[in-house]
Amino acid sequence: MRFSFASASSKLPPEVLAALTTDVVEWQASGMSALELPFTGEDFADILAQAEQELWALLQLPKDYKVLFLQGGASTQFSTLPMNLAGEAQPCDYVLSGHWSRRAIEAASNWCNVRVIASGSEGSLPEPASWRRSPDAAYCHFTSNETAEGLQYHDYPEASSVPLIADMTADFLTRPIPIERFGLVYASTQKNLGAAGLTIVVVREDLLDRTERAVPASLDYARQAAASSKVNTPPTFAIIVALRMLTWLRSEGGLDAAAARNIAKSGKLYTLIDEDDFYRGLASPRDRSSVSICFRLPEPELDQLFLDEAHASGLCHLKGHPNVGGIRACLYNGVTAEATLALASFMSDFKRRRG
Ligand SMILES: Cc1ncc(COP(=O)(O)O)c(C=O)c1O
């Protein structure tokens, strides 16, 4: 048995893989593979409508929100966002909390006047109460889960007159989201919702038409919303994978149940980390993530030995982010309790032998 704890792409539940295997052979008596469906046809229109419906149900979306199914990954959103929502000289507030928010800030700086309104310190996120939010900003952006450092906001910031925007790539649909506080949230799907190639944007309608810039049509929120995300060919198969994941999430009890599963899984590893000084968590207990568990061992040589022995035991893709090092276990929606228990048991055993 092999278990993957990769950051991307992540594991898919066996039930989802089984459904997709059938879909690839034939999509629901259509006489065609799910890979062959024309994006302009009725079958695909139905798939998009179902995926949207599932998201509406899971997120309990208010009526004035739109769901966009886009390409380019979350990294493209780093630029698409200011292109669509801000003028070149307009201030946009950004929270700097780690690797991915830094990348978002760097990209946005080419398109708007970025103001960093709060910065984290090692192992800690800047608390929302300390953010210097200003009323003249086009929006306020933060990263709900910093995947490289293993940091996660457990309390979402309050809404204000300035639209609140979150990169939720690492923890989208791993827990309930008070969506009405947000102007826009975005997430690429290869971690918690299936395959690479799809980026979901949930946006409040009043933000769709905020720009006078010439935005490329496929990146233009208003045009994509008007065209039901079909300005150009959407990532059809990744959308089918997301639909299967969404249906699975609902059948497994929705977002409250997903949160409970993720807290239980991560709790197994944090219990070991908290036991003594052998496994050293990178994040402070207040801000540690329930989906990206990052830690080091007492010496860098032990990190490598841990990775080698874990791999030999079938526990794969545990190397930390290149900018941070150490060990990282990603416990996204598709990672099972069984996989997490196998890792916890390996960690106990490794500590007994090497500690
Ligand atoms: C929080 C966060 N934002 C953005 C990204 C980049 O996503 P993509 O590879 O889809 O551009 C990642 C990837 O790991 C991430 O964890």
The ligand as an SDF file (V2000), in Angstrom:
LIG
                    3D

 16 16  0  0  0  0  0  0  0  0999 V2000
   -2.1240   28.9910   -1.1970 C   0  0  0  0  0  0  0  0  0  0  0  0
   -1.7080   28.7500   -2.6080 C   0  0  0  0  0  0  0  0  0  0  0  0
   -1.9410   29.6910   -3.5250 N   0  0  0  0  0  0  0  0  0  0  0  0
   -1.5780   29.5340   -4.8090 C   0  0  0  0  0  0  0  0  0  0  0  0
   -0.9470   28.3940   -5.2370 C   0  0  0  0  0  0  0  0  0  0  0  0
   -0.5580   28.2480   -6.6800 C   0  0  0  0  0  0  0  0  0  0  0  0
   -1.5070   27.4700   -7.3290 O   0  0  0  0  0  0  0  0  0  0  0  0
   -1.3720   27.0970   -8.8740 P   0  0  0  0  0  0  0  0  0  0  0  0
   -0.2730   26.1100   -8.9850 O   0  0  0  0  0  0  0  0  0  0  0  0
   -2.7200   26.5320   -9.2020 O   0  0  0  0  0  0  0  0  0  0  0  0
   -1.0860   28.3390   -9.6200 O   0  0  0  0  0  0  0  0  0  0  0  0
   -0.6820   27.3670   -4.3160 C   0  0  0  0  0  0  0  0  0  0  0  0
   -0.0030   26.1280   -4.7290 C   0  0  0  0  0  0  0  0  0  0  0  0
    0.4230   25.3080   -3.9590 O   0  0  0  0  0  0  0  0  0  0  0  0
   -1.0750   27.5620   -2.9740 C   0  0  0  0  0  0  0  0  0  0  0  0
   -0.8550   26.6120   -2.0500 O   0  0  0  0  0  0  0  0  0  0  0  0
  1  2  1  0
  2  3  1  0
  2 15  2  0
  3  4  2  0
  4  5  1  0
  5  6  1  0
  5 12  2  0
  6  7  1  0
  7  8  1  0
  8  9  2  0
  8 10  1  0
  8 11  1  0
 12 13  1  0
 12 15  1  0
 13 14  2  0
 15 16  1  0
M  END
$$$$
